[in-house]
Amino acid sequence: MGYKFSKGNQIIGDLSGSDDSNRNTGIDFEEDYISLRTNDNDVLVVSGSTVGIGTATPDYTLDVAGDVGIDQNIYHNGDADTLIRFNNNQIILKAGNLTLITAEKNSSAPHEVTINDGSNNVDFVVKGNGSNEGNPGMKFDASTNKLGINGVGTPDHELHVDGAIKNTGAVYRKTREVTSFPYTVANDDYVILVAGSGSPRVIDLPAKASNEGRILIIKDATGNAQSNNIELRPDGSENIDGSSDKLLGTNRIAVTIVCASDQWHIIGQH
């Protein structure tokens, strides 16, 4: 079999498949334009500096008019640890090798969308339009596990809201039954039921510096006239109602106290 060949510029017209009687499968050559056609459709087009798949008029460097199948990863050029990964029933978004978002359909409900799936120091921030108390609209601080809402960028409590909170259902707070003394109030205590006996039974209050606005209810839960006093003891040199401590000597007594910027205050007693 012989071959014809030549050197230099060639002028080539459109090409059609020899076995295609309808001449609708071939290559179309035009100025700055090449189209690969099958069944009279433009399957692959090079138009100037753009490439089209499934379209004869690509608008972008790569323009795909239809679905794209990916076995696993889409990478950012020159940055191999920034990518979108596709696994079975799972999509992972990574930047700088930090797993920022994982969306996953589990074998059974519930399914999950996880922010900061790598447990790194990655904050989750939602910005608004700057209205009300400004941005951020919401921020979860990963280093402290605290959530700020309505302009609170550095939350100083587990939930820190700058503004009113509306609730239409029940609000449940932790109730602690205390039988050993002295007892130091924990971060999640709200109602403290004091049992047992002592001389007196001491409840150590937390420092006011990080508890301003906090409310505690302390109750004598023994019901025994011989159970002796309950002593509320502020932190260090701090005070409660102007004193270094507060003795509760009435059987079944309950007091409500609140932490202010200056000291703890008793706001209710019965």
Beta strands, then each sheet from edge to edge (+ up, - down):
strand 1: 15-16
strand 2: 26-30
strand 3: 33-38
strand 4: 41-47
strand 5: 50-53
strand 6: 62-64
strand 7: 73-76
strand 8: 79-87
strand 9: 90-95
strand 10: 98-104
strand 11: 112-115
strand 12: 124-126
strand 13: 138-141
strand 14: 146-149
strand 15: 159-161
strand 16: 174-178
strand 17: 183-184
strand 18: 189-194
strand 19: 201-204
strand 20: 215-220
strand 21: 230-233
strand 22: 246-248
strand 23: 254-259
strand 24: 264-269
sheet 1: 1+ 2- 3+ 4- 5+ 6+
sheet 2: 7+ 8- 9+ 10- 11+
sheet 3: 12+ 13- 14+ 15+
sheet 4: 16+ 18+ 20+ 23- 24+
sheet 5: 17+ 19+ 21+ 22-
end
